[in-house]
């Protein structure tokens, strides 16, 4: 963390070393890009005990991919809100201390109901934890937050707070989040509180997205915090835009609805990942122009 240095010795293994494992694990916390979830689960499956649990501590709607591979009887869902960076192997700069980090844990089926504490007790060492009844709806609430903030601010190449205050960006962010909220409602997901909010805090659907944005920016984000998406691009990697904003576009399309803000975000993100564009404040006008495309 910013005010202290912690050195912890860990048993770290290369991906190719997994085949040498002889033990099975009671609990596996999976932390990877959403698009890598399924093959990671296939790799882990032989090493997870028959009564073990695999929890995807990650962004994206990965619950079903995990349960389809390891089984619903060995799956637990989570939502994560924590800020950190890692550009050098094994060296993590954590920007959000435990009191500014938040997790939700929820069973993915009746088969694992009652076992949430097995995961929450581990995560409570590093942040606040809530046990929720509907983990899929809770994860979609995080999709709403992510669709609002992660790729939008990265496209400007700025820390999250600075980007939000760039002329026109806050309004655009709220529009992209509203599309994500609509996509969730069309899937019959309830509007649930996250980030430590209460049910009454998200009762007004016209203000939900703005409440989530302001709660995130005031309670979890520091002035220098950059999103995981911008970090991916700085490392030359592709982002999870298709698992967040792209998912919003796809879900609204299934209902015959358009998602112009999220469509614009996906299009420009893909151009950046193909090295056709670079993150920068000039992309604000590009975003606005893209929204007007038929």
C-alpha positions in Angstrom: 0.0 0.0 0.0 1.0 3.6 -0.4 2.1 4.2 3.2 3.8 0.9 3.8 5.8 -1.8 2.1 4.9 -5.5 2.8 7.2 -8.3 1.6 5.6 -11.7 1.5 7.3 -14.9 0.3 5.0 -16.9 -1.9 5.1 -20.2 -3.7 4.8 -19.0 -7.3 4.6 -21.4 -10.2 4.7 -20.9 -13.9 1.7 -22.0 -15.9 3.6 -24.9 -17.3 4.3 -26.2 -13.8 0.7 -26.9 -13.0 1.0 -30.4 -14.6 3.5 -31.3 -11.9 1.0 -30.7 -9.0 0.1 -33.8 -7.0 -2.2 -32.2 -4.4 -5.8 -30.9 -4.8 -7.0 -27.6 -3.4 -9.9 -26.9 -1.1 -10.3 -23.3 -2.4 -9.1 -21.6 -5.5 -9.5 -17.8 -6.0 -9.4 -17.2 -9.7 -8.2 -13.8 -10.7 -7.7 -13.4 -14.4 -9.2 -11.5 -17.4 -12.8 -12.4 -18.0 -12.0 -13.7 -21.5 -9.5 -16.2 -20.1 -11.9 -17.7 -17.5 -13.1 -20.8 -19.2 -9.7 -22.2 -20.2 -8.3 -21.3 -16.8 -11.1 -23.3 -15.2 -10.4 -26.3 -17.4 -6.7 -26.1 -16.3 -7.7 -25.9 -12.6 -10.5 -28.5 -12.7 -8.3 -31.6 -12.0 -6.7 -29.9 -9.1 -9.9 -28.8 -7.3 -11.1 -31.2 -4.6 -14.5 -32.9 -5.2 -15.9 -30.8 -2.4 -13.7 -27.7 -3.1 -14.8 -24.3 -4.2 -13.6 -22.1 -7.1 -14.4 -18.4 -6.8 -13.9 -16.0 -9.7 -12.6 -12.9 -8.0 -12.8 -10.8 -11.2 -14.9 -8.5 -13.4 -17.4 -9.7 -16.0 -20.3 -12.1 -15.9 -18.1 -15.2 -15.5 -20.3 -17.2 -13.1 -21.8 -19.5 -15.8 -18.5 -20.2 -17.5 -17.0 -21.3 -14.1 -20.0 -23.5 -13.2 -20.1 -25.1 -16.6 -16.6 -26.3 -16.2 -16.1 -27.2 -12.5 -19.8 -27.8 -11.7 -22.3 -25.6 -9.8 -21.5 -27.6 -6.6 -18.0 -26.3 -6.7 -18.6 -22.7 -7.7 -18.9 -19.4 -5.8 -19.4 -16.0 -7.3 -17.8 -12.7 -6.2 -17.7 -9.0 -7.1 -14.5 -7.1 -6.6 -13.7 -3.4 -6.1 -10.0 -2.8 -5.4 -7.4 -0.6 -7.1 -3.9 -1.7 -7.7 -1.2 -1.9 -10.4 1.5 -4.4 -11.3 4.0 -3.6 -14.0 6.9 -5.6 -12.5 6.4 -9.3 -11.8 5.7 -9.8 -8.1 5.6 -6.1 -7.3 2.1 -4.8 -6.6 1.2 -1.2 -5.8 -2.1 -1.3 -4.0 -3.9 2.1 -4.2 -6.9 1.2 -2.1 -6.4 0.0 1.5 -8.8 -2.5 3.1 -11.2 0.3 4.2 -11.5 1.4 0.5 -11.8 -2.1 -0.9 -15.1 -4.0 -1.2 -16.2 -7.5 -2.2 -19.5 -9.4 -2.5 -19.7 -13.1 -2.2 -22.7 -15.2 -3.3 -23.6 -18.8 -4.0 -24.2 -19.6 -7.7 -26.7 -22.3 -6.9 -28.5 -24.0 -4.0 -25.7 -26.5 -3.9 -23.3 -24.0 -2.4 -25.7 -21.9 -0.3 -24.4 -21.7 3.2 -20.7 -22.0 2.1 -20.2 -18.3 1.4 -18.2 -17.7 4.6 -15.5 -20.0 3.3 -14.7 -17.4 0.6 -15.7 -14.2 2.5 -13.5 -15.1 5.5 -10.5 -15.1 3.1 -11.4 -11.9 1.4 -12.2 -10.1 4.6 -8.4 -9.9 5.3 -8.1 -7.4 2.5 -11.3 -5.5 2.3 -15.0 -5.2 3.4 -17.1 -8.1 2.3 -20.9 -8.5 1.9 -22.6 -11.8 1.4 -25.4 -11.5 -1.1 -28.3 -13.7 -2.2 -28.3 -12.9 -5.9 -24.7 -12.9 -7.1 -25.7 -12.7 -10.8 -27.7 -9.5 -10.3 -25.0 -8.1 -8.1 -22.3 -8.8 -10.7 -24.5 -7.0 -13.3 -24.5 -4.0 -11.0 -20.7 -4.1 -11.2 -21.1 -4.3 -15.0 -23.0 -1.1 -14.8 -20.2 0.6 -12.9 -17.6 -0.8 -15.1 -19.4 0.2 -18.3 -19.6 3.7 -16.9 -15.9 4.1 -15.8 -13.3 1.6 -17.0 -13.0 1.9 -20.7 -14.4 5.5 -20.9 -11.7 7.0 -18.8 -9.0 4.8 -20.3 -9.9 6.1 -23.8 -8.8 9.5 -22.6 -5.5 8.1 -21.3 -6.1 9.8 -17.9 -6.6 8.7 -14.2 -10.2 8.1 -13.5 -11.0 11.2 -11.5 -9.2 13.5 -14.0 -11.0 11.9 -16.9 -14.4 12.2 -15.3 -13.9 16.0 -15.0 -12.9 16.4 -18.6 -15.6 18.4 -20.5 -18.3 16.2 -21.7 -17.0 13.0 -20.1 -19.2 12.7 -17.0 -22.4 13.0 -19.1 -21.1 10.4 -21.5 -20.2 8.1 -18.7 -23.6 8.3 -17.2 -25.2 7.6 -20.6 -23.1 4.4 -21.0 -24.0 3.3 -17.5 -27.7 4.0 -18.1 -27.6 1.7 -21.2 -26.0 -1.0 -19.0 -28.8 -0.6 -16.4 -31.4 -1.0 -19.1 -29.7 -4.1 -20.3 -29.8 -5.6 -16.8 -33.5 -4.8 -16.3 -34.3 -6.5 -19.6 -32.6 -9.6 -18.2 -34.8 -9.3 -15.1 -31.9 -8.5 -12.8 -32.9 -6.6 -9.7 -31.3 -3.3 -9.0 -29.2 -4.1 -5.9 -26.8 -2.1 -3.7 -23.1 -2.5 -4.1 -20.0 -0.7 -2.7 -21.6 -0.7 0.7 -24.7 1.2 -0.3 -28.2 0.4 1.1 -31.3 -0.7 -0.8 -32.8 2.8 -0.4 -29.7 4.3 -2.0 -30.5 2.6 -5.3 -34.3 2.8 -5.2 -34.5 5.6 -7.7 -33.7 4.0 -11.0 -33.2 7.5 -12.6 -30.3 8.2 -10.2 -28.8 4.7 -9.8 -26.0 5.2 -12.3 -25.0 8.6 -10.9 -25.1 7.2 -7.4 -22.8 4.4 -8.3 -20.4 6.7 -10.1 -20.2 9.2 -7.2 -19.8 6.5 -4.6 -17.0 4.8 -6.5 -15.2 8.1 -7.2 -15.5 9.4 -3.7 -15.0 6.3 -1.7 -12.7 4.0 -3.7 -10.7 6.0 -6.3 -7.6 8.1 -5.5 -6.4 11.0 -7.7 -3.7 8.8 -9.4 -5.9 5.7 -9.8 -6.0 4.4 -13.4 -8.3 1.7 -14.6 -7.2 -1.9 -15.4 -8.1 -1.1 -19.1 -5.6 1.7 -19.4 -3.0 -0.5 -17.6 -3.7 -3.3 -20.2 -3.1 -0.9 -23.1 0.1 0.4 -21.5 1.3 -3.2 -21.4 0.3 -3.8 -25.0 -2.5 -6.2 -24.1 -6.2 -6.2 -25.1 -8.8 -5.3 -22.5 -12.0 -6.7 -21.2 -14.1 -4.2 -23.2 -16.1 -7.0 -24.9 -16.9 -8.5 -21.6 -18.3 -5.2 -20.2 -19.4 -2.6 -22.7 -19.6 -5.2 -25.5 -21.9 -7.3 -23.3 -24.2 -4.3 -22.9 -24.4 -3.8 -26.6 -25.1 -7.5 -27.2 -27.8 -7.7 -24.5 -29.7 -4.7 -25.8 -29.4 -5.9 -29.4 -31.2 -9.1 -28.3 -34.1 -7.0 -27.3 -34.0 -5.0 -30.5 -32.5 -2.0 -28.7 -29.5 0.2 -29.5 -26.6 1.1 -27.2 -24.9 4.0 -29.0 -22.6 5.0 -26.1 -21.4 1.5 -25.4 -21.1 0.8 -29.1 -18.9 3.9 -29.5 -16.8 2.8 -26.5 -16.2 -0.7 -28.0 -15.4 0.7 -31.5 -12.7 3.1 -30.2 -11.3 0.6 -27.7 -10.9 -1.9 -30.6 -9.1 0.8 -32.7 -6.7 1.4 -29.8 -6.0 -2.3 -29.4 -5.3 -2.6 -33.1 -2.9 0.3 -32.7 -5.0 2.5 -35.0 -5.6 5.0 -32.3 -3.9 5.9 -29.0 -5.5 6.9 -25.7 -5.8 10.6 -25.4 -8.1 13.5 -24.6 -8.7 14.0 -28.3 -10.8 10.9 -28.2 -13.6 12.7 -26.4 -14.8 14.3 -29.6 -14.4 11.0 -31.4 -16.6 9.3 -28.8 -19.3 12.0 -29.3 -19.1 11.6 -33.1 -19.4 7.8 -32.8 -22.6 8.1 -30.8 -24.2 9.9 -33.7 -23.3 7.2 -36.2 -26.4 5.3 -37.5 
